[in-house]
């Protein structure tokens, strides 16, 4: 019986999944290596953490298109199960008495008690003779050997995967090191150039100061000489000799000492420091802000410390423009001022991104859309979706930032009509307000140096944010439109030489 059972056992092995150690259920074959597994088993294997799409047997990689149903194997499994069921049923039909008698014959008549005990154990599932026991032991040894082999294969595959992972990580580290070295070299070069530019400004100012000091020193020496001569002649009663130096005396006594204050060009220095701050902000956005959890805590602390230091440097100049990133940057749009919808005393510069109050504006062509107030609109309009833009207001003593329907009249003031909305700062009253339908809502916030506008037409909201030191909500309007709306602006006082600038926004 043992010999007859070997082919069956071998056939059982052929129809058994090596992952679940059970008969194949919906078997799948990997076309690259011809190994088969249950569909659920190979699917789960590919989903295990740290496991890529590799065959558990040969470790060959495969794609989803390499998995196909193994219908012939499924039919074989069904046939084997039917055969085994019939065999088990046939064996179950043997009577308990016959099994009992066979066991007693093996022990003989002299050891009936041991035979009875062995028979009871045999009926409980233990081997009835030594040959059967040896056969079962060999099968178990074979099964354990297969499991050992699989474990060894798994260990070998894991070691290979570890080697590949270490090689890959080493390669990535090398590339990152090269990139950071290039960035360090670039930053060091820019640092030297920036410091050189500031040093040149310092040298120019110092040279002017030294020239002025030299001129003043010469004038001081001449005046001192004239004073001494006058005192000496006065003491000697030589009034007739004063006429010799009268012309020179009149020149220096008659001309006042003029001291022009010489300082560094704060505008140039502010441009340089703003550029440095912008570079630092971009590095933070790319690495520190996107992956803060992966960075050491000391790096985050160092970043905060450097941020405080750099802020103190920039704040030494008047009205520094804040450098922060908005949560709405992903909806940033590129808007530009429209030369057709602008007051005749306003001038557009800087690639249509800046509008200034100008005493010598360009001669605009006559148009029925030109505003009678110091207002300007953008060329771009919006009728749906979400849109965001930012306006620098630090160079204007009074301003309004908002949106308006394209049909707003040339004599209509922003925020005073049904078709316009805005927030407004009046420098004279030092008041920040929100305006719509000629109704004012006073806001408690201080003057913003930069205003962010988020037009959310999907939810019918128009929101204004202050970006002075942090992003703070100023006011939100519920907006219902029938026609496209345009970004719109107002500048206070045509003799103030103020300006508004639309900022460039980097999308996150």
C-alpha positions in Angstrom: 0.0 0.0 0.0 2.9 2.3 0.7 4.4 1.8 -2.8 1.0 2.4 -4.3 0.6 5.7 -2.4 3.8 7.3 -3.7 2.4 8.2 -7.1 -0.6 9.7 -5.5 1.6 11.7 -3.1 3.7 12.9 -6.0 0.6 13.9 -7.8 -0.6 15.8 -4.7 2.6 17.7 -4.7 2.1 18.7 -8.3 -1.3 20.2 -7.6 -0.3 21.9 -4.3 0.5 25.7 -4.1 3.9 26.3 -2.5 2.6 29.5 -0.8 -0.5 28.3 1.0 0.5 24.5 0.9 -3.0 23.7 -0.2 -4.6 22.5 -3.5 -4.5 25.2 -6.2 -7.5 27.5 -6.2 -7.9 29.4 -9.5 -4.3 28.7 -10.5 -2.3 31.4 -12.2 0.9 30.8 -14.3 3.7 33.3 -14.7 4.6 33.1 -18.4 8.2 34.3 -17.8 9.2 31.3 -15.6 6.2 28.9 -15.9 5.6 28.7 -12.1 2.1 28.4 -10.9 0.4 29.8 -7.8 -3.1 30.4 -6.5 -4.4 33.7 -7.8 -5.0 35.0 -4.2 -1.6 33.8 -3.0 0.4 35.5 -5.8 -1.7 38.7 -5.5 -1.1 38.8 -1.7 2.6 38.1 -2.2 3.0 41.1 -4.5 1.2 43.3 -2.0 3.5 42.4 0.9 5.5 45.4 2.2 9.0 45.4 0.8 8.2 42.8 -1.9 8.3 43.7 -5.5 6.8 41.7 -8.4 9.1 38.6 -8.3 8.4 34.9 -8.6 8.7 33.3 -5.1 10.5 30.3 -6.7 13.1 31.7 -9.1 12.9 35.5 -8.1 12.4 36.5 -11.7 10.6 39.8 -12.0 7.3 40.0 -13.9 4.5 42.3 -14.8 0.7 42.0 -14.4 0.4 41.1 -18.1 2.7 38.1 -17.5 -0.1 36.4 -15.3 -2.6 34.2 -17.1 -5.1 31.5 -15.9 -3.7 27.9 -15.9 -6.9 26.1 -16.9 -5.1 22.7 -17.5 -3.7 22.8 -14.0 -7.2 23.6 -12.6 -8.6 20.6 -14.4 -5.8 18.4 -13.0 -6.5 19.6 -9.5 -10.2 18.8 -9.9 -9.4 15.2 -11.1 -6.9 14.5 -8.3 -9.4 15.7 -5.7 -12.1 13.4 -7.2 -9.7 10.4 -7.2 -8.6 11.1 -3.6 -12.2 11.4 -2.5 -13.1 8.1 -4.1 -10.0 6.4 -2.5 -10.9 7.8 0.9 -14.4 6.6 0.6 -13.3 3.1 -0.4 -10.9 2.9 2.5 -13.5 4.1 4.9 -15.7 1.2 3.9 -13.3 -1.3 5.5 -14.7 -2.6 8.7 -13.3 -1.8 12.0 -13.1 -5.5 12.8 -10.8 -6.3 9.9 -8.4 -3.5 10.9 -8.5 -4.8 14.5 -7.7 -8.4 13.4 -4.7 -7.3 11.3 -3.2 -5.5 14.2 -3.6 -8.5 16.5 -1.9 -10.8 14.0 1.1 -8.6 13.9 1.6 -8.9 17.7 0.6 -12.6 18.0 -1.3 -14.4 20.7 1.4 -13.9 23.4 0.9 -10.1 23.6 -2.8 -9.6 23.2 -2.8 -6.5 25.5 -0.1 -4.7 23.5 -1.9 -5.6 20.3 -5.2 -4.1 21.7 -3.3 -0.9 22.6 -1.7 -0.7 19.2 -5.0 -1.3 17.5 -6.6 1.5 19.4 -3.7 3.8 18.4 -3.9 2.7 14.8 -7.6 3.4 14.7 -6.8 6.8 16.1 -4.6 7.6 13.0 -1.1 6.2 14.0 0.8 3.8 11.7 -0.3 0.2 11.9 3.1 -1.3 11.1 6.8 -0.3 10.8 6.7 -0.1 7.0 3.8 2.4 7.0 5.5 4.3 9.7 8.8 4.5 7.7 6.9 5.6 4.6 5.2 8.4 6.5 8.4 9.5 8.1 10.1 9.6 4.7 7.3 11.7 3.3 7.6 14.1 6.3 11.4 14.3 5.8 10.9 15.0 2.1 8.3 17.8 3.0 10.6 19.3 5.6 13.5 19.2 3.1 11.4 21.1 0.5 10.6 23.7 3.2 14.3 24.0 4.1 15.1 24.4 0.4 12.5 27.1 0.1 13.8 28.8 3.2 17.3 28.8 1.8 16.1 30.2 -1.5 14.2 32.9 0.4 17.3 33.8 2.4 19.4 33.9 -0.8 16.8 36.1 -2.5 16.7 38.4 0.5 20.5 38.7 0.6 20.4 39.5 -3.1 17.6 42.1 -2.6 19.6 43.6 0.2 22.7 43.9 -2.0 20.7 45.5 -4.8 19.1 47.9 -2.3 22.4 49.0 -0.8 23.8 49.5 -4.3 20.8 51.6 -5.3 21.0 53.7 -2.1 24.7 54.3 -2.6 24.0 55.5 -6.1 21.3 57.8 -5.0 23.5 59.2 -2.1 26.3 59.8 -4.6 23.9 61.7 -6.9 22.5 63.8 -4.0 26.0 64.5 -2.8 27.0 65.7 -6.3 23.9 67.9 -6.5 24.5 69.5 -3.1 28.1 70.1 -4.0 27.0 71.9 -7.2 24.5 73.9 -5.2 27.1 74.8 -2.5 29.5 75.9 -5.3 26.7 78.0 -6.9 25.7 79.5 -3.6 29.3 80.3 -2.7 29.8 82.0 -6.1 26.6 84.0 -5.7 27.6 84.9 -2.1 31.0 86.3 -3.3 29.3 88.2 -6.1 26.6 89.6 -3.8 29.2 90.7 -1.2 31.3 92.2 -3.9 28.3 94.2 -5.2 27.5 95.5 -1.7 31.2 96.2 -1.2 31.3 98.2 -4.4 28.3 100.3 -3.2 30.2 100.8 0.0 33.3 102.0 -1.8 31.3 104.4 -4.0 29.6 105.9 -0.9 33.0 106.0 1.0 34.7 107.7 -1.9 32.0 110.4 -2.1 32.3 110.9 1.6 36.1 111.3 1.4 35.7 113.7 -1.5 33.3 115.8 0.5 35.5 115.7 3.6 38.4 116.9 1.4 36.4 119.8 0.0 35.1 120.8 3.5 38.6 120.5 4.9 40.0 122.8 2.2 37.2 125.3 2.9 37.8 125.1 6.6 41.5 125.8 6.2 40.8 128.7 3.9 38.2 130.2 6.3 40.6 129.7 9.2 43.3 131.5 7.3 41.0 134.4 6.4 39.9 134.6 10.1 43.5 134.7 11.2 44.3 137.5 8.7 41.3 139.5 9.7 42.2 139.2 13.4 45.8 140.2 12.8 45.0 143.2 10.7 42.4 144.3 13.1 44.9 144.3 15.9 47.4 146.3 13.8 44.9 148.8 12.7 45.7 148.1 9.1 42.2 148.6 7.6 43.6 149.8 4.3 45.1 146.4 3.6 41.8 144.5 3.9 40.9 145.2 0.3 43.6 142.7 -0.9 41.6 139.8 0.4 38.1 141.1 0.2 37.2 139.2 -3.0 38.4 135.9 -1.6 36.8 136.6 1.8 33.4 137.4 0.1 33.5 134.1 -1.8 33.9 131.9 1.2 32.0 134.0 3.7 29.1 134.5 1.3 28.9 130.8 0.3 27.3 128.6 3.1 28.7 125.2 4.0 26.4 122.7 2.2 26.5 119.1 3.6 24.8 116.6 1.3 24.0 113.4 3.2 25.6 110.4 1.5 24.2 107.0 2.3 24.1 103.6 0.7 21.6 103.0 -2.1 19.0 101.3 0.1 17.0 100.3 -3.0 19.9 98.4 -4.5 20.7 96.7 -1.1 17.0 95.8 -0.7 17.0 94.2 -4.1 20.0 92.1 -3.3 18.7 91.0 0.1 15.3 90.2 -1.4 17.0 88.0 -4.0 19.0 86.1 -1.3 15.8 85.7 0.7 13.9 84.4 -2.4 16.7 81.8 -3.1 16.5 80.6 0.5 12.7 80.4 0.4 12.9 78.3 -2.8 15.4 75.9 -1.2 13.1 75.6 1.9 10.0 74.9 -0.3 11.8 72.2 -2.3 13.3 70.3 0.6 12.5 71.5 4.1 8.8 72.3 3.7 7.9 69.2 1.6 9.8 66.7 3.7 10.0 68.0 7.3 9.4 64.7 8.9 12.4 63.1 7.1 14.9 65.8 8.2 16.8 65.8 11.5 15.4 68.1 14.1 18.6 70.1 14.4 18.2 71.0 10.7 14.7 72.4 11.2 16.0 74.4 14.2 18.9 75.7 12.3 16.6 76.8 9.5 14.4 78.7 11.9 17.4 80.4 13.5 18.7 81.5 10.1 15.2 82.7 9.1 15.2 85.0 12.2 18.6 86.3 11.4 17.8 87.0 7.7 14.6 88.7 8.7 16.4 91.1 11.0 18.8 92.0 8.2 16.0 92.8 5.7 14.0 94.7 8.3 16.8 97.2 8.6 15.5 98.8 5.5 12.2 100.7 5.1 9.1 98.7 4.3 10.7 95.4 3.3 8.4 93.2 1.2 7.4 90.0 3.1 8.6 86.7 1.8 6.1 83.9 2.6 4.4 81.2 0.6 0.6 81.1 0.3 -1.5 78.0 0.7 -3.3 79.0 -2.6 -0.1 79.1 -4.7 -1.2 76.0 -6.7 -4.0 78.2 -8.2 -1.7 81.1 -9.1 -2.4 82.8 -12.4 -0.4 85.3 -14.5 -2.2 88.6 -14.7 -1.0 91.8 -16.3 -2.3 95.4 -16.3 -4.4 96.5 -19.3 -3.3 99.7 -21.1 -6.9 100.1 -22.4 -8.5 100.2 -18.9 -6.2 102.6 -17.0 -6.4 106.3 -16.0 -4.3 108.7 -18.1 -2.0 109.6 -15.2 -1.0 106.1 -14.5 1.9 104.3 -16.2 2.4 100.6 -16.7 6.0 99.3 -16.4 8.0 96.1 -15.7 6.4 93.9 -18.3 2.9 95.1 -17.5 3.4 93.9 -13.8 3.7 97.4 -12.2 1.6 100.5 -12.3 2.8 103.8 -11.0 1.5 107.4 -10.6 3.5 109.3 -13.3 3.9 112.9 -13.9 4.9 112.2 -17.5 2.7 109.2 -18.5 2.7 107.9 -22.1 0.1 109.4 -24.5 -2.7 106.8 -24.3 -5.1 106.4 -27.2 -8.6 107.7 -26.5 -11.0 104.9 -25.5 -14.5 104.9 -24.0 -13.2 102.4 -21.4 -10.6 104.7 -19.9 -11.2 105.4 -16.2 -11.9 108.8 -14.9 -10.4 107.8 -11.5 -6.9 106.6 -10.8 -7.9 103.0 -11.4 -6.6 100.2 -13.6 -7.8 96.7 -14.5 -6.0 93.6 -15.8 -6.4 92.1 -19.2 -7.3 88.6 -18.0 -10.8 87.7 -16.9 -12.3 84.7 -15.1 -15.8 83.1 -15.2 -15.2 79.8 -13.5 -12.7 77.8 -11.4 -10.2 78.9 -8.8 -7.6 81.7 -9.3 -5.0 83.4 -7.1 -2.7 86.4 -7.5 -0.7 88.6 -5.1 -0.1 92.4 -5.1 2.7 94.3 -3.4 1.2 97.4 -1.8 4.2 98.6 0.3 5.0 101.5 -2.1 1.6 103.1 -2.1 0.2 105.3 0.6 -3.4 104.5 -0.4 -4.8 101.7 -2.5 -7.6 99.3 -3.3 -7.3 95.7 -4.5 -10.3 93.8 -5.8 -12.2 92.4 -8.8 -14.8 94.0 -11.0 -17.2 93.0 -13.8 -16.0 94.0 -17.2 -19.1 96.2 -17.6 -18.0 98.5 -14.8 -18.4 102.2 -15.9 -15.4 104.4 -16.5 -16.8 106.8 -13.7 -17.5 104.0 -11.3 -15.2 103.7 -8.3 -14.0 100.2 -7.2 -16.2 98.7 -4.4 -18.9 101.3 -4.8 -21.0 99.4 -7.3 -23.0 96.2 -7.5 -20.3 94.8 -9.9 -17.1 95.3 -7.9 -15.6 94.1 -4.6 -12.3 95.2 -2.9 -10.3 95.8 0.2 -9.0 99.3 0.6 -6.3 101.1 2.7 -6.5 104.9 3.0 -3.3 106.3 4.3 -4.9 109.6 5.4 -7.3 107.8 7.8 -5.0 104.8 8.4 -8.0 102.5 8.0 -8.4 99.1 6.3 -11.9 98.4 4.9 -13.8 96.1 2.7 -16.2 97.7 0.1 -19.1 96.4 -2.0 -22.3 98.2 -3.1 -20.9 101.4 -1.6 -21.0 99.8 1.9 -17.9 99.8 4.1 -16.9 97.1 6.5 -14.0 98.3 8.7 -11.3 95.7 9.3 -9.1 95.5 12.4 -5.9 94.4 10.7 -3.0 96.8 10.2 -1.8 97.9 6.8 -0.7 94.8 4.7 2.5 95.1 2.7 1.3 92.4 0.3 -2.3 91.3 -0.4 -3.3 87.9 -1.8 -6.6 87.5 -3.7 -8.2 84.1 -3.9 -11.2 84.0 -6.4 -13.1 80.7 -5.8 -15.9 80.9 -8.4 -16.6 77.2 -7.8 -17.8 78.0 -4.3 -18.8 81.6 -5.1 -16.3 83.1 -2.7 -13.8 86.0 -3.0 -11.2 86.2 -0.2 -8.4 88.7 0.6 -5.4 87.8 2.7 -2.7 89.8 4.3 0.8 88.5 3.7 2.7 90.9 5.9 4.3 88.4 8.3 1.9 85.5 8.0 -1.1 84.6 5.8 -4.1 86.2 7.6 -7.6 86.3 6.2 -8.8 89.9 5.9 -12.3 89.5 4.4 -14.5 87.1 2.3 -17.3 88.1 0.0 -20.0 85.9 -1.4 -19.9 86.6 -5.1 -22.5 85.9 -7.7 -21.5 86.8 -11.3 -23.2 86.8 -14.6 -20.3 87.9 -16.6 -16.5 87.4 -16.4 -14.7 89.5 -13.7 -11.2 91.1 -13.9 -8.6 92.0 -11.3 -9.0 95.7 -10.5 -7.0 98.3 -8.6 -7.1 101.9 -7.3 -4.3 104.2 -6.2 -4.8 107.1 -3.9 -3.7 110.6 -4.9 -2.2 111.3 -8.3 0.6 113.4 -6.8 1.9 110.7 -4.4 4.0 108.8 -7.0 2.8 105.5 -5.5 2.9 102.2 -7.2 1.4 98.7 -7.1 3.2 95.5 -8.3 1.8 92.2 -9.3 4.1 89.6 -7.8 5.4 86.5 -9.5 4.3 83.3 -7.7 6.0 80.0 -7.8 3.5 77.2 -8.0 4.0 74.5 -5.3 
